[in-house]
């Protein structure tokens, strides 16, 4: 089964009306929401959202998703606003390049979130990303944030402070396997730190700390990371 066939099946099982478009695309119709009764008050139904078109990147293609992949996707489907990527590496520069062209690169879960929340699916932002951006920007030492992966970021800092490349992880507990999985997801990035965004996280086990030290990657909870951002 191709990735597009799988995506279509999941959409149909979820209740969406979806069809194939082009060689790799899907088009999803989003109907008018029904009237909602809340606290005994009848709310006016919202207007229908526009159809959403996405490109399904083939996970069996050799090599990572590249800028060329984005260009080919736009050439095939100029109307598409998201590239769905599963089980395939992505070159770090792809995310910002696609964003500049009005295209979001995300997982199937991100696509489903965008269908529910956004008129323009390219504007979808996962809650972990929104939370991370809000927490680091409030420090006033970050001049820009560039997305480098599904959950990886390049943070430009003000003044003479060095640029940082970090990944985020939303589980409250980080295992050795979880840490290794992050490194495997971003083989072309030299990570300075891995930040746990889950507010329940309180620290790290000795084993994963030792593994991270050998990989020269610092580990932080979100609160601790925010506190050190202003230091060299």
ABEGO torsion letter per residue (X at the ends): XBAAAAAAAAAAAAGBBBBBBEAABBBBBBBBBBBBBBGGBBBBBBBBBBBBBBBBBBAABBEBBBAAAAAAAAAABAABABBBBBGBBBBAAAAAAAAAAGBBBBBAAAAAAAAAABABAAABBBAAAAAAAAAAAAAGABABBBBABABBBBBBBBEABBBBBBBBBABABBBAAAAAAAAAABAABBBABBBBABAABAEBBAAAAAAAAAAGBBBBBAAAAAAAAABX
